[in-house]
Amino acid sequence: MAERLIDLLLRLTGRERLLLLLLVLVALPAGLWFGVAEPLMARKAAAHAAFEEAQVLHVWVVERAQEAASLTPADEAQRADDPIGLSAIEQSLREAGLRGDVTALTNDGQGGVTLRFDSVVFQKFGAWLEGIAPQWGYSLSDLRIEATEDEARVFVELRAQPGEG
């Protein structure tokens, strides 16, 4: 086999041998780099970013759970017994600077509320929800938060029913 390779190389001109050498030393490693190594590194970086985002979300949820667990009966007595309604929710969204991000704000006919953001800054949404939840007279029946292409923004859909907030 080595003899056939030597015969093949001897039949080539000097320029052809040089080009073949460049192909083996430059083009082949470059092709492997751009075809295999670089996509793997990009996927690893994306997975790392998603993991960090999930950790931040986890910390936020744990903090909210600790706050909810630390509420005293006096804190609960300060809450409103009746739901605040769509207009009050809309006003709180305006005050928080989120009204422009709302995609849907509807009443389900049984006193419940559905709120959807196709793209909202997660920190602003979290601060708004944290600030309004003690007084709004609803309990969350469904909350869906999904990442978007922009790392700081998320898709949010929540449903709330009248009851203890």
C-alpha positions as CSV (number, residue, x, y, z in Angstrom):
1,M,0.0,0.0,0.0
2,A,2.9,2.4,0.8
3,E,4.3,1.6,-2.6
4,R,1.1,2.6,-4.4
5,L,1.0,5.9,-2.4
6,I,4.7,6.6,-3.3
7,D,3.9,5.8,-7.0
8,L,1.0,8.2,-6.9
9,L,3.1,11.0,-5.3
10,L,5.9,10.5,-7.8
11,R,3.5,11.0,-10.7
12,L,2.4,14.3,-9.3
13,T,4.2,17.5,-10.2
14,G,5.9,19.6,-7.5
15,R,3.1,22.1,-7.5
16,E,0.5,19.3,-7.1
17,R,2.5,17.8,-4.2
18,L,2.6,21.2,-2.5
19,L,-1.1,21.7,-2.9
20,L,-1.7,18.2,-1.5
21,L,0.5,19.0,1.5
22,L,-1.5,22.3,2.1
23,L,-4.7,20.3,1.9
24,V,-3.5,17.8,4.5
25,L,-1.9,20.4,6.8
26,V,-4.3,23.3,6.6
27,A,-7.7,22.4,5.0
28,L,-8.3,19.2,6.8
29,P,-7.6,20.5,10.3
30,A,-9.7,23.7,9.5
31,G,-12.6,21.5,8.3
32,L,-12.5,19.5,11.5
33,W,-12.4,22.6,13.6
34,F,-15.3,24.4,11.9
35,G,-17.3,21.2,11.3
36,V,-16.9,19.5,14.7
37,A,-15.1,21.4,17.5
38,E,-16.6,24.9,17.0
39,P,-20.3,23.7,17.0
40,L,-19.6,21.6,20.1
41,M,-18.2,24.6,21.9
42,A,-21.2,26.7,20.9
43,R,-23.6,24.1,22.2
44,K,-21.7,23.9,25.4
45,A,-21.8,27.7,25.9
46,A,-25.5,27.7,25.2
47,A,-26.1,24.9,27.7
48,H,-24.0,26.8,30.3
49,A,-26.0,30.0,29.8
50,A,-29.3,28.1,30.1
51,F,-28.1,26.4,33.3
52,E,-27.1,29.7,34.8
53,E,-30.5,31.2,33.9
54,A,-32.2,28.2,35.5
55,Q,-30.2,28.7,38.7
56,V,-31.2,32.4,38.9
57,L,-34.9,31.4,38.4
58,H,-34.5,28.7,41.1
59,V,-33.1,31.2,43.6
60,W,-35.9,33.7,42.9
61,V,-38.5,31.0,43.4
62,V,-36.9,29.8,46.6
63,E,-36.8,33.4,47.9
64,R,-40.5,33.9,47.1
65,A,-41.3,30.6,48.8
66,Q,-39.4,31.7,51.9
67,E,-41.2,35.0,52.0
68,A,-44.6,33.3,51.6
69,A,-43.7,30.9,54.5
70,S,-42.7,33.8,56.7
71,L,-45.9,35.7,56.4
72,T,-47.6,36.1,59.8
73,P,-51.4,36.1,60.3
74,A,-51.2,39.9,60.7
75,D,-49.7,40.2,57.2
76,E,-52.4,38.0,55.8
77,A,-55.1,40.1,57.5
78,Q,-53.8,43.1,55.6
79,R,-54.5,41.5,52.3
80,A,-57.7,42.5,50.4
81,D,-60.5,40.0,50.6
82,D,-61.9,40.9,47.2
83,P,-59.9,40.6,43.9
84,I,-58.8,44.0,42.7
85,G,-60.1,43.6,39.1
86,L,-58.8,44.1,35.6
87,S,-58.6,47.9,35.8
88,A,-56.5,47.8,39.0
89,I,-54.2,45.1,37.5
90,E,-53.8,47.3,34.4
91,Q,-53.0,50.3,36.5
92,S,-50.4,48.4,38.4
93,L,-48.9,47.3,35.1
94,R,-48.7,50.9,34.0
95,E,-47.0,52.0,37.2
96,A,-44.5,49.2,36.8
97,G,-43.9,50.2,33.1
98,L,-45.1,46.8,31.9
99,R,-48.4,47.7,30.2
100,G,-46.8,47.9,26.8
101,D,-45.4,44.4,27.1
102,V,-48.8,42.8,27.9
103,T,-50.1,40.7,25.0
104,A,-53.4,39.7,26.7
105,L,-55.3,40.7,29.8
106,T,-58.7,39.0,30.0
107,N,-61.4,38.0,32.5
108,D,-62.5,34.4,32.2
109,G,-66.1,35.1,33.2
110,Q,-65.8,33.4,36.6
111,G,-63.8,36.2,38.2
112,G,-60.5,34.7,37.1
113,V,-57.9,36.6,35.2
114,T,-55.5,35.5,32.4
115,L,-52.4,37.6,31.7
116,R,-49.9,37.0,28.9
117,F,-46.6,38.6,28.0
118,D,-44.9,37.4,24.8
119,S,-41.7,39.1,25.7
120,V,-41.1,40.8,29.0
121,V,-38.0,41.6,31.1
122,F,-37.9,38.9,33.8
123,Q,-36.7,41.1,36.6
124,K,-39.4,43.8,35.9
125,F,-42.1,41.1,35.8
126,G,-40.8,39.5,39.0
127,A,-40.7,42.8,40.8
128,W,-44.3,43.6,39.7
129,L,-45.7,40.2,40.7
130,E,-43.9,40.4,44.0
131,G,-45.3,43.9,44.7
132,I,-48.9,43.2,43.7
133,A,-49.4,39.7,45.0
134,P,-50.0,40.5,48.7
135,Q,-52.9,42.8,47.9
136,W,-54.5,41.6,44.7
137,G,-56.9,39.0,46.1
138,Y,-56.1,36.2,43.6
139,S,-54.3,33.0,43.9
140,L,-52.2,31.7,40.9
141,S,-53.8,28.7,39.3
142,D,-51.3,28.5,36.5
143,L,-47.9,30.2,35.9
144,R,-45.8,29.4,32.8
145,I,-42.4,31.1,32.3
146,E,-40.3,30.3,29.2
147,A,-37.0,31.6,28.0
148,T,-36.9,33.7,24.8
149,E,-34.0,34.3,22.4
150,D,-33.2,37.5,24.4
151,E,-31.6,36.3,27.6
152,A,-33.1,39.0,29.8
153,R,-36.7,38.5,28.4
154,V,-39.1,35.7,29.0
155,F,-42.6,34.6,27.8
156,V,-45.1,34.6,30.7
157,E,-48.6,33.3,30.9
158,L,-50.5,33.3,34.2
159,R,-54.0,32.5,35.3
160,A,-55.3,33.6,38.6
161,Q,-58.6,32.8,40.4
162,P,-60.3,34.8,43.1
163,G,-59.2,33.7,46.5
164,E,-56.4,34.0,49.0
165,G,-53.5,35.7,47.2
